[in-house]
Amino acid sequence: MTRSRTHLSLLIALALLMLSSLLAAQQPTAVIGARASLEPWSDPLEALGTLRADESVTLSSTVTALVAEVSFSDGEEVETGQLLLQLNDSEEQADLRSAQALRDERRNTVTRLNQLESRNLAPRADVEDARSRLRQVEAEIQALEARLANYRILAPFSGRVGFRDISVGTLVTPGTDLVTLDKLDTMTLDFGVPEVSLGMLEPGLSLTATSAAFPNASFDGEIASLGTRVDPVNRNLAVRAELANPELRLRPGMLMQVTLQLSPRNAVVMPEAALIPEGQRQFVLVLQGEGETYRVEKREVRIGARREGEVEILEGLAVDDLVVAHGTERVRDGGEARLIGILDGDTSVPDILLQARNESEKDS
């Protein structure tokens, strides 16, 4: 009798175990979903470019003279018209003072002859000759003042000067390099783009650029102009862009990794993990319903470009459609699924799984 009861207990326990397994199998499979969203999208095109200053010049002398004054320091920020160097112009200043004195004398002569002519005491020809000699000396003064300007080296635009490699007393000659000046708040970036992309390029197209010198920073810019010719050797079109450089971190000559944002548009986007490839075709599992339990519908989609973790949907999905992002291998078309969370910009898969686990332990 005892053996029969033991045997019966074992049968009952086995039946309960099978029943609980069957009930568990009948429960909808837990999945994580994601909603298709409308987001800005573009086709990236990468290239290498070289930076140039927006304005750059090496100032030099046009006369032979000694440096009388140096008015800048290494790397100093200067303004338009600021005096950088003064060359010795004492001889030219003396010539100017002599010409100015002669001008005053000839003005007095013209004034006196005008008075005599008004009383018919001087011929008209003498007055005209005096006026002509006055205009001549005034022209000489203008020429001297123009030459004196060559002895003052001024900043043609606002920017940053380079190293100071010249001292007071240095003899400079025409063509002698005195100082470099670069306008660095805006940089020019030159790079080449394959001719096959010419139809997608236009001034104003946005881009980002990165440098090995600043691995955690990116610099935004836009195309300023396109070259007029395609290089017949490498079939590239020269492109010039402008980058803002408010912190003056970028320098002329730097190598930049350029990423162009071609064909900017708004696209329906979903996580790439939701795709189910079957040969050349792509499918997704759409969740239909509300609450926690949803009906699963397998739907074919046509995809476009991809970027890290996301894919562009051209056909098959609409904005706000809910798809299975994780758990696609455990559910089937026409079946049921239990939604335990929806991915978004603030929620990750580990966060959803941890929250579901905590809720399960609380219910138990």
C-alpha positions as CSV (number, residue, x, y, z in Angstrom):
1,M,0.0,0.0,0.0
2,T,2.8,2.4,0.9
3,R,4.5,1.6,-2.4
4,S,1.3,2.3,-4.4
5,R,0.9,5.7,-2.6
6,T,4.5,6.6,-3.4
7,H,4.0,5.7,-7.0
8,L,0.8,7.7,-7.2
9,S,2.6,10.8,-5.7
10,L,5.3,10.5,-8.3
11,L,2.7,10.4,-11.1
12,I,0.9,13.5,-9.7
13,A,4.2,15.4,-9.4
14,L,5.1,14.5,-12.9
15,A,1.7,15.6,-14.2
16,L,2.0,18.9,-12.4
17,L,5.4,19.5,-13.8
18,M,4.2,18.7,-17.3
19,L,1.2,21.0,-16.8
20,S,3.4,23.9,-15.6
21,S,5.7,23.4,-18.5
22,L,2.8,23.5,-20.9
23,L,1.4,26.6,-19.4
24,A,4.7,28.3,-19.5
25,A,5.1,27.4,-23.2
26,Q,1.7,28.9,-23.9
27,Q,2.7,32.3,-22.5
28,P,3.7,34.9,-25.2
29,T,7.4,35.3,-25.8
30,A,9.0,38.4,-24.3
31,V,10.5,40.8,-26.8
32,I,11.9,44.3,-26.9
33,G,10.4,46.7,-29.4
34,A,11.4,49.9,-31.2
35,R,9.3,52.5,-33.1
36,A,10.1,53.6,-36.6
37,S,10.9,57.3,-36.4
38,L,11.3,60.2,-38.9
39,E,14.8,61.5,-38.6
40,P,17.3,63.7,-40.5
41,W,19.3,61.5,-42.8
42,S,22.1,61.9,-45.3
43,D,24.6,59.8,-47.3
44,P,28.1,60.3,-45.9
45,L,31.1,60.7,-48.3
46,E,34.6,60.7,-46.7
47,A,37.7,62.5,-48.0
48,L,41.0,63.9,-46.8
49,G,41.6,67.6,-46.9
50,T,44.2,70.2,-46.0
51,L,43.6,73.3,-43.9
52,R,44.5,76.9,-45.0
53,A,44.0,80.2,-43.2
54,D,41.0,82.1,-44.6
55,E,43.5,85.0,-45.1
56,S,47.2,84.5,-45.1
57,V,50.1,86.8,-46.0
58,T,53.9,87.1,-45.5
59,L,54.6,90.8,-45.2
60,S,57.8,92.0,-46.8
61,S,59.7,95.2,-47.5
62,T,59.6,97.2,-50.7
63,V,62.5,99.5,-49.8
64,T,66.0,99.2,-48.5
65,A,66.2,100.6,-44.9
66,L,67.1,99.8,-41.3
67,V,64.4,98.5,-38.9
68,A,63.7,101.4,-36.5
69,E,60.9,99.8,-34.4
70,V,59.2,96.4,-33.9
71,S,55.7,96.7,-32.5
72,F,54.6,93.1,-32.1
73,S,55.4,89.9,-30.2
74,D,55.4,86.2,-31.2
75,G,51.8,85.0,-31.9
76,E,50.1,88.3,-31.0
77,E,46.6,89.1,-32.1
78,V,46.6,92.3,-34.2
79,E,44.0,94.5,-35.7
80,T,43.6,95.9,-39.2
81,G,45.9,98.8,-39.7
82,Q,48.0,98.2,-36.6
83,L,51.7,99.2,-37.0
84,L,53.9,96.1,-37.0
85,L,57.3,97.5,-38.1
86,Q,58.7,101.0,-38.6
87,L,61.6,101.4,-41.0
88,N,64.1,104.3,-40.8
89,D,62.6,107.0,-43.0
90,S,64.6,110.1,-41.7
91,E,65.9,110.9,-45.2
92,E,62.5,110.8,-46.8
93,Q,61.0,112.8,-43.9
94,A,63.6,115.5,-44.6
95,D,62.7,115.5,-48.3
96,L,59.1,115.8,-47.4
97,R,59.7,118.8,-45.1
98,S,61.7,120.5,-47.9
99,A,58.9,120.0,-50.4
100,Q,56.3,121.3,-47.9
101,A,58.4,124.5,-47.4
102,L,58.7,125.0,-51.2
103,R,54.9,124.5,-51.4
104,D,54.3,127.2,-48.9
105,E,56.6,129.6,-50.8
106,R,54.9,128.9,-54.1
107,R,51.5,129.4,-52.5
108,N,52.6,132.8,-51.3
109,T,53.8,133.6,-54.8
110,V,50.5,132.6,-56.4
111,T,48.6,134.7,-53.8
112,R,50.8,137.8,-54.5
113,L,50.5,137.5,-58.3
114,N,46.7,137.1,-58.0
115,Q,46.6,140.4,-56.2
116,L,48.8,142.1,-58.7
117,E,46.8,140.7,-61.6
118,S,43.6,142.0,-60.1
119,R,45.1,145.5,-60.3
120,N,46.5,144.9,-63.8
121,L,50.1,145.0,-62.4
122,A,51.1,141.4,-63.4
123,P,50.6,139.6,-66.7
124,R,48.2,136.6,-66.8
125,A,51.0,134.3,-68.0
126,D,53.1,134.9,-64.8
127,V,50.1,133.9,-62.7
128,E,49.5,130.7,-64.7
129,D,53.2,129.8,-64.4
130,A,53.1,130.2,-60.7
131,R,50.1,128.1,-60.3
132,S,51.7,125.3,-62.5
133,R,54.8,125.3,-60.3
134,L,52.6,125.1,-57.2
135,R,50.7,122.0,-58.6
136,Q,54.1,120.4,-59.4
137,V,55.4,120.7,-55.8
138,E,52.1,119.4,-54.5
139,A,52.4,116.3,-56.7
140,E,56.0,115.8,-55.4
141,I,54.6,115.9,-51.8
142,Q,52.0,113.3,-52.6
143,A,54.7,111.1,-54.1
144,L,56.9,111.5,-51.1
145,E,54.0,110.7,-48.7
146,A,53.3,107.5,-50.8
147,R,56.9,106.5,-50.5
148,L,56.9,107.1,-46.8
149,A,54.0,104.7,-46.4
150,N,56.4,101.9,-47.6
151,Y,58.4,102.5,-44.4
152,R,55.5,101.6,-42.2
153,I,54.5,97.9,-42.2
154,L,50.8,97.7,-41.2
155,A,48.5,94.7,-40.7
156,P,46.3,94.5,-43.8
157,F,43.7,92.5,-41.8
158,S,43.0,91.3,-38.3
159,G,44.7,88.0,-37.4
160,R,47.6,86.4,-35.6
161,V,51.3,87.1,-36.4
162,G,53.9,84.5,-36.5
163,F,57.4,84.4,-34.9
164,R,59.4,87.6,-34.6
165,D,62.6,86.8,-36.5
166,I,63.8,90.4,-37.0
167,S,65.2,93.0,-34.6
168,V,65.8,96.8,-34.5
169,G,68.8,97.8,-36.6
170,T,68.3,94.9,-39.2
171,L,68.9,96.1,-42.7
172,V,66.1,94.9,-45.0
173,T,65.8,95.0,-48.7
174,P,62.9,94.7,-51.2
175,G,61.5,91.2,-50.9
176,T,62.8,90.5,-47.4
177,D,60.2,88.5,-45.4
178,L,59.4,90.4,-42.2
179,V,56.5,88.6,-40.5
180,T,53.6,86.2,-41.3
181,L,50.0,87.1,-40.6
182,D,47.1,84.6,-40.6
183,K,43.4,85.1,-40.1
184,L,42.5,82.0,-38.1
185,D,38.9,82.5,-36.8
186,T,37.7,81.0,-40.1
187,M,39.6,78.2,-41.9
188,T,39.6,77.1,-45.5
189,L,39.6,73.4,-46.1
190,D,40.6,72.0,-49.6
191,F,39.9,68.4,-50.6
192,G,39.0,66.3,-53.6
193,V,35.7,64.5,-54.3
194,P,35.2,61.8,-57.0
195,E,33.5,63.1,-60.1
196,V,30.7,60.6,-59.8
197,S,29.4,62.7,-56.8
198,L,29.5,66.0,-58.7
199,G,25.7,66.0,-59.2
200,M,25.2,65.9,-55.4
201,L,27.5,68.7,-54.5
202,E,26.5,72.4,-54.1
203,P,27.7,75.4,-52.1
204,G,26.2,75.4,-48.7
205,L,26.3,71.6,-48.2
206,S,27.2,70.8,-44.6
207,L,30.1,68.7,-43.5
208,T,32.1,67.7,-40.5
209,A,35.9,67.4,-40.2
210,T,38.1,65.7,-37.6
211,S,41.8,65.7,-36.9
212,A,44.1,63.3,-35.2
213,A,45.3,66.2,-33.1
214,F,41.8,66.5,-31.5
215,P,40.4,62.9,-31.5
216,N,37.3,63.8,-29.4
217,A,36.3,66.9,-31.3
218,S,34.6,67.6,-34.6
219,F,34.4,70.8,-36.6
220,D,31.3,71.8,-38.5
221,G,31.5,73.6,-41.8
222,E,30.0,73.9,-45.3
223,I,31.1,73.9,-48.9
224,A,32.0,77.4,-50.0
225,S,32.8,76.7,-53.7
226,L,33.4,74.0,-56.2
227,G,36.4,73.8,-58.6
228,T,35.8,74.5,-62.3
229,R,37.8,71.4,-63.5
230,V,38.0,67.7,-62.8
231,D,41.5,66.4,-62.5
232,P,42.0,64.1,-65.5
233,V,44.5,61.9,-63.6
234,N,42.6,61.0,-60.4
235,R,39.1,62.1,-61.6
236,N,38.6,64.2,-58.5
237,L,36.9,67.6,-58.3
238,A,38.5,70.2,-56.1
239,V,36.2,71.4,-53.3
240,R,36.7,74.3,-50.9
241,A,34.9,74.5,-47.6
242,E,34.9,76.9,-44.7
243,L,35.2,75.8,-41.0
244,A,34.5,78.0,-38.0
245,N,37.5,78.1,-35.7
246,P,36.4,80.3,-32.8
247,E,38.9,78.8,-30.3
248,L,41.8,79.0,-32.8
249,R,42.7,75.3,-32.3
250,L,43.1,74.6,-36.0
251,R,46.2,75.6,-37.9
252,P,47.1,76.0,-41.5
253,G,48.5,72.8,-43.1
254,M,46.7,70.3,-40.8
255,L,45.3,67.1,-42.4
256,M,41.6,66.7,-41.8
257,Q,39.2,63.8,-42.3
258,V,36.2,65.2,-44.0
259,T,32.7,63.7,-44.0
260,L,30.2,65.3,-46.4
261,Q,26.5,64.9,-45.7
262,L,25.1,64.3,-49.2
263,S,21.4,64.2,-50.2
264,P,20.1,65.5,-46.8
265,R,16.5,64.4,-46.2
266,N,14.1,63.2,-43.6
267,A,13.8,59.4,-43.6
268,V,11.9,56.6,-41.7
269,V,14.6,55.0,-39.5
270,M,14.6,51.9,-37.3
271,P,17.2,49.9,-35.5
272,E,19.3,47.7,-37.8
273,A,18.9,44.7,-35.4
274,A,15.2,44.5,-36.3
275,L,16.0,43.4,-39.9
276,I,15.5,39.7,-40.8
277,P,17.4,39.0,-44.1
278,E,16.2,36.2,-46.4
279,G,18.3,36.1,-49.5
280,Q,18.0,39.4,-51.2
281,R,14.9,40.4,-49.3
282,Q,14.5,42.0,-45.9
283,F,11.7,41.6,-43.4
284,V,10.7,42.9,-40.0
285,L,8.3,41.7,-37.4
286,V,5.6,44.3,-36.7
287,L,3.8,44.3,-33.4
288,Q,0.1,45.1,-33.6
289,G,-2.2,45.6,-30.6
290,E,-1.9,47.4,-27.3
291,G,-1.0,46.7,-23.7
292,E,1.6,44.0,-23.1
293,T,0.5,41.3,-25.6
294,Y,0.8,41.9,-29.3
295,R,0.1,40.0,-32.5
296,V,3.2,39.5,-34.7
297,E,3.1,40.3,-38.4
298,K,6.0,39.5,-40.7
299,R,6.3,42.3,-43.3
300,E,8.8,42.8,-46.2
301,V,10.5,46.2,-46.3
302,R,12.8,47.9,-48.8
303,I,15.9,49.5,-47.1
304,G,18.1,52.3,-48.1
305,A,21.4,53.5,-46.6
306,R,22.7,52.3,-43.2
307,R,24.6,54.0,-40.4
308,E,25.9,52.7,-37.1
309,G,23.0,50.7,-35.5
310,E,20.3,52.2,-37.8
311,V,18.8,51.6,-41.2
312,E,16.8,53.8,-43.6
313,I,13.4,52.3,-44.6
314,L,12.2,53.3,-48.0
315,E,9.0,51.1,-48.2
316,G,7.1,48.9,-45.8
317,L,7.0,50.9,-42.6
318,A,5.4,54.1,-41.5
319,V,6.4,56.5,-38.7
320,D,5.5,55.1,-35.2
321,D,5.1,51.5,-36.4
322,L,6.3,49.2,-33.6
323,V,8.7,46.4,-34.6
324,V,10.6,43.7,-32.7
325,A,14.1,44.9,-32.1
326,H,15.4,42.1,-29.9
327,G,13.9,38.6,-29.8
328,T,13.1,38.2,-33.5
329,E,14.4,34.6,-33.5
330,R,11.9,33.5,-30.8
331,V,8.6,34.7,-32.4
332,R,6.9,33.8,-35.6
333,D,4.5,35.5,-38.0
334,G,0.9,35.3,-36.7
335,G,2.0,34.5,-33.1
336,E,1.9,36.5,-30.0
337,A,4.6,38.4,-28.2
338,R,4.8,40.1,-24.8
339,L,6.4,43.6,-25.0
340,I,8.7,44.2,-22.0
341,G,10.1,47.6,-23.2
342,I,10.6,50.0,-26.1
343,L,14.1,51.2,-27.1
344,D,14.5,55.0,-27.4
345,G,17.3,57.5,-27.0
346,D,17.2,57.3,-23.2
347,T,16.7,53.5,-22.8
348,S,19.0,50.7,-23.7
349,V,18.6,46.9,-23.9
350,P,20.3,46.2,-20.5
351,D,18.1,48.8,-18.8
352,I,14.9,47.1,-20.2
353,L,16.1,43.6,-19.2
354,L,17.0,44.8,-15.7
355,Q,13.7,46.5,-15.2
356,A,11.8,43.4,-16.4
357,R,13.8,41.2,-14.0
358,N,13.1,43.5,-11.1
359,E,9.4,43.4,-11.9
360,S,9.4,39.7,-12.2
361,E,11.0,39.2,-8.8
362,K,8.6,41.7,-7.2
363,D,5.6,39.8,-8.6
364,S,7.0,36.4,-7.4
